[in-house]
């Protein structure tokens, strides 16, 4: 039985969400009208998971989340409007420690609740298994972030060979896949890569379209690398991070001008978007596996497992985030179980591993 606290100022929303989980079974549910009431129930009810509305009177979702993470950290799933303001607030919530979010559809929520039911259940169940670490708090992550940039720049000044299995001559491509907990994991990896990083990086982060643009802009402010959302065909260039547009798929495509990152319509064969499986598969169509580095970070499910395993077994390089640091060890865990992980690293060591692999190629 999962103890779930639903926090929302809307009576209708509370009833609809409560009904979803009570009908599913296996949930002990309580509701709160705002952040202040939620904090009271936090201690008396001791929920395993909290769903938290962003906009509420008295104490809004972000203020409540900050208090939860300081007083009694536990998995929190944000409920956010599909607006620019909602996206910014949700990304801030992820920085503060929320493990995932659910985007409210436009229009009447009661008409869309049945469509969202499987997503709601899946995300809350996954959150109940999520690992909350003190190092995910914002102030500590900022310290790690700046220390990581300095360390990465020092490492980039000297070539290192050894752990990589030897990339072939010429520029390569880094492919990163992630889902639940991904924004925080990417915060721990991308800012640690130096401005002169010589390969392009493509990121498939499961996220709605309204969120990936603000997400890319936020990362661009935090990173030495240039970070862009792929909303049109873009040439793959060194030192650039390409974030897949939400509700679509990110692919590698060959055009007359060269190799491009492209956003293409989602396909039914791939249940999550942007699809990690499809991204890696298209990269393998255009790159020798020896010139690819696949990185699987936190996330539920197994999106990308088969393609990254194929990448590894045909001579490419893969890194899976360790269970000890992953918010949800679904996607990286599946890669490990499938025999497709070349190395398994704690999140704070992933950037160094990528740099070592690329530096090993430069030293040949």
C-alpha positions in Angstrom: 0.0 0.0 0.0 1.5 3.3 -1.1 0.7 6.3 1.1 -0.1 9.2 -1.2 -0.8 12.8 -0.4 -2.5 14.9 -3.1 -2.1 18.7 -2.7 -4.3 20.9 -4.9 -6.4 24.0 -4.2 -9.1 22.8 -6.7 -11.9 20.7 -5.2 -12.6 19.1 -8.6 -8.9 18.3 -9.1 -8.6 16.7 -5.7 -11.6 14.6 -6.3 -10.5 13.5 -9.7 -7.0 12.6 -8.7 -8.2 10.8 -5.5 -10.7 8.9 -7.6 -7.9 7.7 -10.0 -5.8 6.2 -7.2 -8.6 4.8 -5.1 -10.1 3.0 -8.2 -6.6 1.6 -9.0 -6.2 0.2 -5.6 -3.0 -0.2 -3.6 -3.0 3.4 -2.5 -3.8 5.0 0.9 -4.8 8.5 -0.1 -5.1 11.8 1.8 -5.7 15.3 0.3 -4.7 18.8 1.2 -6.0 22.2 0.0 -2.7 24.0 0.0 0.9 23.9 1.0 0.3 24.8 4.6 -2.2 22.0 5.1 0.2 19.6 3.2 3.0 20.3 5.7 0.7 19.4 8.6 -0.2 16.0 6.9 3.5 15.5 6.1 4.2 14.7 9.7 0.9 13.1 10.8 0.3 11.0 7.7 3.9 10.5 6.6 3.2 10.0 2.8 5.6 8.0 0.7 4.7 10.2 -2.4 3.3 13.7 -2.7 1.6 15.1 -5.8 1.9 18.9 -5.6 0.1 21.6 -7.6 2.3 24.5 -8.6 -0.1 27.4 -8.2 -2.0 27.5 -4.8 -3.0 30.2 -2.3 -1.4 30.8 1.1 1.7 28.6 0.3 2.4 27.8 -3.4 3.9 24.6 -4.7 7.5 25.8 -4.9 7.4 27.1 -1.3 5.9 23.9 -0.1 8.4 21.8 -2.0 11.3 23.7 -0.4 9.9 23.0 3.0 9.4 19.3 2.3 12.9 18.9 1.0 14.3 20.7 4.1 12.1 19.1 6.8 11.3 15.6 5.6 12.6 14.8 2.0 10.5 12.4 0.0 9.5 11.9 -3.6 7.3 14.7 -5.0 5.6 14.8 -8.3 4.5 18.2 -9.5 1.2 18.9 -11.2 1.8 21.7 -13.7 -0.1 23.7 -16.3 1.0 23.5 -19.9 2.1 27.1 -20.1 5.4 28.9 -20.3 5.0 30.0 -16.7 4.1 26.5 -15.7 7.1 25.1 -17.4 9.5 27.5 -15.7 8.0 26.8 -12.3 8.2 23.0 -12.9 11.8 23.2 -14.0 12.6 25.2 -10.8 10.8 22.5 -8.9 13.0 19.9 -10.4 16.0 21.8 -9.3 14.6 22.0 -5.8 14.2 18.2 -5.7 10.9 17.1 -7.3 11.5 13.8 -9.0 8.9 14.1 -11.8 5.9 16.1 -13.1 2.6 15.6 -14.8 1.4 18.3 -17.2 -2.3 19.3 -17.0 -3.9 19.1 -20.4 -5.6 22.2 -21.8 -9.3 22.5 -21.5 -11.5 20.4 -19.2 -9.3 18.2 -17.0 -12.2 15.9 -16.1 -12.6 14.9 -19.8 -8.9 14.0 -20.0 -8.5 12.2 -16.8 -9.1 8.7 -18.3 -6.4 9.3 -20.9 -4.0 10.4 -18.2 -4.9 7.7 -15.8 -2.1 5.2 -16.9 0.5 8.0 -16.8 -0.6 9.2 -13.4 -0.5 5.7 -11.9 2.9 4.8 -13.6 4.6 8.1 -12.5 3.4 7.9 -8.9 4.3 4.2 -8.6 7.8 5.0 -10.0 8.1 8.0 -7.6 7.4 5.7 -4.7 10.6 3.8 -5.5 12.6 6.9 -6.2 15.8 7.6 -4.3 15.9 11.0 -2.7 19.5 12.2 -1.9 20.5 15.3 0.0 22.9 16.2 -2.8 20.0 16.9 -5.0 19.2 20.0 -3.0 19.7 23.2 -5.0 22.5 24.9 -3.1 24.6 21.7 -3.0 24.0 21.0 -6.7 25.2 24.5 -7.5 28.4 24.0 -5.6 29.0 20.6 -7.3 28.2 22.3 -10.7 30.8 25.0 -10.4 33.4 22.6 -9.0 32.6 20.3 -11.9 33.2 22.9 -14.5 36.6 23.7 -13.0 37.5 20.0 -12.8 36.4 19.4 -16.3 38.5 22.2 -17.7 41.6 21.0 -15.8 41.0 17.5 -17.2 40.6 18.8 -20.7 44.1 20.3 -20.6 45.7 16.9 -20.6 44.9 13.9 -22.7 44.2 10.6 -21.0 44.1 7.2 -22.5 43.1 4.0 -20.8 39.5 3.3 -20.0 38.0 3.8 -23.4 38.3 1.0 -25.9 39.7 3.3 -28.6 37.6 5.5 -30.7 38.4 5.8 -34.4 39.8 9.0 -36.0 37.4 11.9 -36.6 34.7 13.6 -34.6 32.1 11.5 -32.8 28.7 11.9 -31.1 27.5 11.6 -27.6 23.9 10.3 -27.1 22.1 10.8 -23.7 18.8 9.2 -22.8 16.9 9.9 -19.6 13.4 10.2 -18.1 12.2 10.5 -14.5 14.8 12.5 -12.6 16.5 13.5 -15.8 16.6 17.3 -15.4 18.5 16.9 -12.1 20.9 14.3 -13.6 21.6 16.5 -16.6 22.3 19.3 -14.2 25.0 17.1 -12.8 26.5 16.1 -16.1 26.3 18.8 -18.8 27.7 21.8 -16.7 30.8 19.6 -16.0 31.7 19.5 -19.7 34.2 22.2 -20.9 33.5 24.8 -23.5 36.0 23.2 -25.8 34.3 19.8 -25.7 35.0 18.5 -29.3 31.9 16.4 -30.0 28.2 17.3 -30.4 25.8 15.9 -27.7 22.2 14.9 -28.4 19.7 14.5 -25.5 16.4 12.6 -25.5 14.7 13.6 -22.2 11.1 12.5 -21.9 9.2 15.7 -21.6 6.2 17.6 -23.2 6.8 20.1 -26.0 5.9 23.1 -23.9 8.7 22.2 -21.5 11.7 21.4 -23.7 12.3 24.9 -24.9 12.5 26.5 -21.4 14.5 23.5 -20.3 17.1 24.1 -23.0 17.3 27.8 -22.2 17.8 27.0 -18.5 20.6 24.6 -19.3 22.2 27.0 -21.7 22.5 29.5 -18.8 24.1 26.9 -16.6 26.6 25.3 -19.1 29.8 26.3 -20.7 28.5 24.5 -23.8 25.8 25.9 -26.1 22.4 24.2 -25.4 19.6 24.4 -28.0 16.2 22.9 -28.5 15.9 21.1 -31.8 12.9 22.8 -33.5 14.3 22.6 -37.0 17.1 20.8 -38.9 20.4 21.8 -37.2 23.9 20.9 -38.3 25.7 18.8 -35.7 28.5 21.0 -34.3 31.2 20.5 -31.6 30.5 22.0 -28.3 26.7 22.1 -28.8 24.0 20.2 -26.8 20.9 19.4 -28.8 17.7 18.8 -26.7 15.0 16.9 -28.4 11.7 18.7 -28.7 9.0 17.2 -26.6 6.1 15.1 -28.0 8.3 14.4 -31.0 11.5 12.4 -31.7 15.1 13.5 -32.1 17.0 11.8 -34.9 20.3 11.9 -36.7 19.7 12.6 -40.4 22.0 13.1 -43.4 21.4 16.1 -45.6 23.3 17.7 -48.5 24.9 20.2 -46.0 26.1 17.4 -43.7 24.9 15.5 -40.6 22.0 17.1 -38.8 19.9 16.8 -35.6 16.2 16.8 -36.6 12.9 16.8 -34.8 10.5 14.4 -36.5 6.9 13.4 -35.7 6.5 10.7 -33.0 5.8 7.1 -34.1 3.6 4.6 -32.4 6.4 2.1 -32.3 8.1 4.2 -29.7 5.9 4.8 -26.6 8.0 7.5 -25.0 9.1 10.8 -26.6 11.6 12.0 -27.4 12.5 8.4 -27.9 16.0 7.2 -26.8 15.6 4.0 -28.9 14.9 5.9 -32.1 17.7 8.5 -31.4 20.4 5.8 -30.9 19.1 3.7 -33.9 19.3 6.6 -36.3 22.8 7.5 -35.0 23.9 3.9 -35.7 22.6 4.4 -39.3 25.1 7.2 -39.9 28.1 6.7 -37.5 30.6 3.9 -37.0 29.7 2.6 -33.5 33.3 3.3 -32.4 32.5 7.0 -32.8 29.5 6.9 -30.5 29.1 7.2 -26.8 25.7 6.3 -25.4 24.8 7.5 -21.9 21.8 6.2 -20.0 20.7 8.2 -17.0 17.9 7.8 -14.5 14.4 7.0 -15.8 11.6 4.5 -15.6 11.1 1.8 -18.2 13.5 0.5 -20.8 13.5 3.1 -23.6 16.7 2.8 -25.5 17.9 -0.5 -23.9 17.9 -2.4 -27.2 19.6 0.2 -29.3 22.3 1.1 -26.8 23.0 -2.6 -26.3 23.4 -2.9 -30.0 25.7 0.1 -30.0 27.9 -1.4 -27.3 28.1 -4.9 -28.8 29.1 -3.5 -32.2 32.1 -1.6 -30.8 30.6 1.5 -29.3 30.9 2.9 -25.8 28.1 3.1 -23.3 27.8 4.4 -19.7 24.9 3.6 -17.3 24.2 5.7 -14.3 24.8 3.7 -11.1 21.8 2.5 -9.0 23.3 4.3 -6.0 22.6 7.8 -7.6 19.8 7.2 -10.0 16.4 8.6 -8.9 14.8 5.7 -10.7 17.2 2.9 -11.8 14.8 1.7 -14.6 16.4 2.7 -17.8 20.1 2.4 -16.7 19.3 -0.8 -14.8 17.7 -2.4 -17.9 20.8 -1.5 -19.9 23.0 -3.2 -17.3 20.8 -6.3 -17.1 20.8 -6.5 -20.9 24.6 -6.6 -21.0 24.8 -3.3 -22.8 26.6 -1.1 -20.3 30.3 -0.7 -20.9 30.7 1.1 -17.6 28.5 2.0 -14.6 29.2 5.3 -13.0 27.7 7.5 -10.2 26.1 10.6 -11.6 29.0 12.8 -10.4 31.5 10.7 -12.4 29.6 10.5 -15.7 31.0 13.7 -17.2 34.6 12.6 -16.3 34.0 9.3 -18.0 32.8 11.0 -21.2 35.8 13.3 -21.2 38.2 10.4 -20.7 36.7 8.5 -23.7 37.0 11.6 -25.9 40.4 12.5 -24.6 41.6 9.0 -25.3 40.7 9.4 -28.9 42.5 12.8 -29.1 45.7 11.2 -27.7 45.9 8.5 -30.4 
